[in-house]
Amino acid sequence: MIDFKPKGRFSNRADAYVKHRPSYPQSLLDSLKHKLMSASSEALSVADIGSGTGIFSKLLLENGFTVYGVEPNAPMRQRAEEMLSSYPHFHSIEGEAIRTMFPDKSVDAVTVAQAFHWFALPETVSEFARILRKPGLVVLIWNDRRTDVDEFHAGYELLLVRYCLNYVEVNHRNITARMIQRLFPGWQLDVEHFANDQLLDFSGLKGRLESSSYCPPPDHPNYAPLMDKLHELYKKHYGDGDGRLQQDCVAYYLVRQ
């Protein structure tokens, strides 16, 4: 059975998510630290909304922040709690973007890595404004896979469009900079790009695809032809070696004026 509801889509993909999803570049964390910590020597608090298995929360912790990971999906949240159990400044919260469970004006920043496109957007923006101390910083982050740099990347995109389940509808690229600015009227928007390619053998590429909510499960009729075509594409371009999935990490920084 396929769960198309945002809060349940990743329940059976948590293990693949932990193993195969890319992390985020240190240059992004350096930029975030500069924007947040230049005015303070204290460890600042970050609400990591839609924190999933804790990939970005871990980086925040390693860079000196106190982190509140807010995640509604129990299997994903459990993986984060297991991975981050040794970090005393990590706090796991069963909440969601429109109900974070924070008091008013209680955090210094909000981060959302690879999740904002799943949220009820107007209500989410109101919740972020409520929980942030002034001036407050919101950072929306996506690893954005390139689709037109060569035949492999173009072919990979075509496979997703053809075989994956509502891929076009849930693609994070549906959220544009113009849309973000409209959602946050009166906020200053800055955008930064960071190279974040991922080296993968075929098993890693297959695992990354299987971690995506739109990938059909093994019992779906689209699964076998998708994986066969994916293997053909990979062998054609990379043979038995490692392939490179080219992507940019894109960060949208929003500050209240």
FENBEL-V242801 format. One record per residue. RES is the residue in one small letter. SS is DSSP state (h for helix, s for strand, l for the rest). PHI is phi in whole degrees, 0 to 359 (NA if undefined). NEAR is the number of other C-alpha atoms within 8 Angstrom. Layout:
res->RES ss->SS phi->PHI near->NEAR
res->RES ss->SS phi->PHI near->NEAR
//
This chain:
res->m ss->l phi->NA near->2
res->i ss->l phi->258 near->5
res->d ss->l phi->265 near->6
res->f ss->l phi->265 near->6
res->k ss->l phi->280 near->6
res->p ss->l phi->307 near->6
res->k ss->l phi->286 near->7
res->g ss->l phi->249 near->9
res->r ss->l phi->298 near->11
res->f ss->l phi->258 near->12
res->s ss->l phi->302 near->10
res->n ss->l phi->262 near->7
res->r ss->l phi->236 near->11
res->a ss->h phi->299 near->13
res->d ss->h phi->295 near->8
res->a ss->h phi->295 near->12
res->y ss->h phi->297 near->12
res->v ss->h phi->299 near->10
res->k ss->h phi->280 near->7
res->h ss->h phi->240 near->11
res->r ss->l phi->285 near->9
res->p ss->l phi->289 near->5
res->s ss->l phi->272 near->6
res->y ss->l phi->228 near->9
res->p ss->l phi->287 near->10
res->q ss->h phi->298 near->6
res->s ss->h phi->300 near->7
res->l ss->h phi->294 near->10
res->l ss->h phi->294 near->11
res->d ss->h phi->298 near->8
res->s ss->h phi->296 near->8
res->l ss->h phi->296 near->8
res->k ss->h phi->298 near->10
res->h ss->h phi->298 near->8
res->k ss->h phi->290 near->7
res->l ss->h phi->265 near->11
res->m ss->h phi->257 near->10
res->s ss->l phi->296 near->8
res->a ss->l phi->262 near->5
res->s ss->l phi->207 near->6
res->s ss->l phi->265 near->6
res->e ss->l phi->277 near->5
res->a ss->l phi->290 near->7
res->l ss->l phi->265 near->11
res->s ss->s phi->263 near->11
res->v ss->s phi->234 near->13
res->a ss->s phi->267 near->12
res->d ss->s phi->265 near->15
res->i ss->s phi->268 near->15
res->g ss->l phi->68 near->14
res->s ss->l phi->288 near->15
res->g ss->l phi->56 near->10
res->t ss->l phi->274 near->13
res->g ss->l phi->91 near->14
res->i ss->h phi->299 near->11
res->f ss->h phi->281 near->11
res->s ss->h phi->304 near->11
res->k ss->h phi->299 near->9
res->l ss->h phi->295 near->9
res->l ss->h phi->298 near->12
res->l ss->h phi->298 near->13
res->e ss->h phi->293 near->7
res->n ss->l phi->255 near->8
res->g ss->l phi->96 near->8
res->f ss->l phi->266 near->12
res->t ss->s phi->273 near->12
res->v ss->s phi->238 near->14
res->y ss->s phi->248 near->12
res->g ss->s phi->272 near->15
res->v ss->s phi->254 near->16
res->e ss->l phi->214 near->16
res->p ss->l phi->276 near->10
res->n ss->l phi->272 near->12
res->a ss->h phi->298 near->9
res->p ss->h phi->298 near->9
res->m ss->h phi->293 near->13
res->r ss->h phi->297 near->16
res->q ss->h phi->297 near->9
res->r ss->h phi->297 near->13
res->a ss->h phi->296 near->12
res->e ss->h phi->298 near->11
res->e ss->h phi->291 near->7
res->m ss->h phi->291 near->8
res->l ss->l phi->253 near->10
res->s ss->l phi->295 near->8
res->s ss->l phi->272 near->5
res->y ss->l phi->262 near->7
res->p ss->l phi->292 near->5
res->h ss->l phi->262 near->8
res->f ss->s phi->257 near->12
res->h ss->s phi->231 near->7
res->s ss->s phi->267 near->10
res->i ss->s phi->232 near->9
res->e ss->l phi->276 near->10
res->g ss->l phi->205 near->10
res->e ss->s phi->215 near->11
res->a ss->l phi->299 near->12
res->i ss->l phi->268 near->10
res->r ss->s phi->217 near->7
res->t ss->l phi->279 near->10
res->m ss->l phi->77 near->6
res->f ss->l phi->269 near->6
res->p ss->l phi->292 near->6
res->d ss->l phi->300 near->7
res->k ss->l phi->48 near->9
res->s ss->l phi->243 near->9
res->v ss->s phi->229 near->12
res->d ss->s phi->271 near->12
res->a ss->s phi->208 near->14
res->v ss->s phi->238 near->14
res->t ss->s phi->242 near->12
res->v ss->s phi->223 near->14
res->a ss->s phi->254 near->13
res->q ss->l phi->66 near->10
res->a ss->l phi->220 near->10
res->f ss->h phi->301 near->10
res->h ss->h phi->290 near->10
res->w ss->h phi->269 near->7
res->f ss->l phi->271 near->9
res->a ss->l phi->285 near->8
res->l ss->h phi->291 near->8
res->p ss->h phi->300 near->7
res->e ss->h phi->294 near->8
res->t ss->h phi->296 near->11
res->v ss->h phi->300 near->10
res->s ss->h phi->298 near->9
res->e ss->h phi->294 near->12
res->f ss->h phi->299 near->10
res->a ss->h phi->298 near->7
res->r ss->h phi->292 near->8
res->i ss->h phi->272 near->12
res->l ss->s phi->277 near->16
res->r ss->s phi->287 near->10
res->k ss->s phi->284 near->7
res->p ss->s phi->284 near->8
res->g ss->s phi->82 near->10
res->l ss->s phi->230 near->13
res->v ss->s phi->247 near->13
res->v ss->s phi->235 near->12
res->l ss->s phi->255 near->12
res->i ss->s phi->231 near->12
res->w ss->s phi->222 near->11
res->n ss->s phi->279 near->11
res->d ss->s phi->253 near->8
res->r ss->s phi->292 near->8
res->r ss->l phi->285 near->10
res->t ss->l phi->241 near->9
res->d ss->l phi->224 near->7
res->v ss->l phi->278 near->7
res->d ss->l phi->197 near->7
res->e ss->h phi->294 near->7
res->f ss->h phi->296 near->9
res->h ss->h phi->294 near->12
res->a ss->h phi->294 near->11
res->g ss->h phi->293 near->9
res->y ss->h phi->299 near->11
res->e ss->h phi->298 near->9
res->l ss->h phi->297 near->8
res->l ss->h phi->296 near->12
res->l ss->h phi->297 near->9
res->v ss->h phi->297 near->9
res->r ss->h phi->282 near->6
res->y ss->h phi->250 near->10
res->c ss->l phi->272 near->12
res->l ss->l phi->270 near->7
res->n ss->l phi->46 near->7
res->y ss->h phi->302 near->10
res->v ss->h phi->297 near->6
res->e ss->h phi->290 near->6
res->v ss->h phi->258 near->10
res->n ss->l phi->299 near->8
res->h ss->h phi->295 near->8
res->r ss->h phi->291 near->5
res->n ss->h phi->294 near->8
res->i ss->l phi->267 near->8
res->t ss->l phi->255 near->7
res->a ss->h phi->300 near->7
res->r ss->h phi->296 near->6
res->m ss->h phi->295 near->8
res->i ss->h phi->299 near->9
res->q ss->h phi->296 near->10
res->r ss->h phi->292 near->7
res->l ss->h phi->290 near->9
res->f ss->l phi->242 near->9
res->p ss->l phi->296 near->6
res->g ss->l phi->85 near->6
res->w ss->s phi->260 near->10
res->q ss->s phi->279 near->9
res->l ss->s phi->248 near->9
res->d ss->s phi->234 near->7
res->v ss->s phi->237 near->8
res->e ss->s phi->231 near->7
res->h ss->s phi->239 near->8
res->f ss->s phi->226 near->10
res->a ss->s phi->295 near->8
res->n ss->l phi->206 near->11
res->d ss->l phi->296 near->9
res->q ss->s phi->238 near->9
res->l ss->s phi->273 near->8
res->l ss->s phi->217 near->11
res->d ss->l phi->277 near->10
res->f ss->h phi->297 near->10
res->s ss->h phi->300 near->7
res->g ss->h phi->293 near->9
res->l ss->h phi->296 near->10
res->k ss->h phi->299 near->10
res->g ss->h phi->295 near->11
res->r ss->h phi->298 near->12
res->l ss->h phi->298 near->8
res->e ss->h phi->292 near->12
res->s ss->l phi->282 near->14
res->s ss->l phi->278 near->10
res->s ss->l phi->295 near->8
res->y ss->l phi->274 near->9
res->c ss->l phi->291 near->11
res->p ss->l phi->295 near->12
res->p ss->l phi->290 near->8
res->p ss->l phi->303 near->6
res->d ss->l phi->272 near->6
res->h ss->l phi->273 near->7
res->p ss->h phi->298 near->6
res->n ss->h phi->279 near->9
res->y ss->h phi->294 near->13
res->a ss->h phi->298 near->8
res->p ss->h phi->297 near->8
res->l ss->h phi->298 near->10
res->m ss->h phi->291 near->9
res->d ss->h phi->297 near->8
res->k ss->h phi->293 near->9
res->l ss->h phi->296 near->11
res->h ss->h phi->296 near->9
res->e ss->h phi->301 near->8
res->l ss->h phi->297 near->11
res->y ss->h phi->294 near->12
res->k ss->h phi->298 near->9
res->k ss->h phi->298 near->7
res->h ss->h phi->260 near->7
res->y ss->h phi->236 near->9
res->g ss->l phi->60 near->7
res->d ss->l phi->261 near->6
res->g ss->l phi->268 near->6
res->d ss->l phi->275 near->9
res->g ss->s phi->255 near->10
res->r ss->s phi->241 near->8
res->l ss->s phi->266 near->11
res->q ss->l phi->279 near->9
res->q ss->s phi->205 near->12
res->d ss->s phi->253 near->13
res->c ss->s phi->269 near->14
res->v ss->s phi->249 near->12
res->a ss->s phi->240 near->12
res->y ss->s phi->255 near->13
res->y ss->s phi->261 near->12
res->l ss->s phi->235 near->12
res->v ss->s phi->235 near->11
res->r ss->s phi->292 near->10
res->q ss->l phi->268 near->6
//
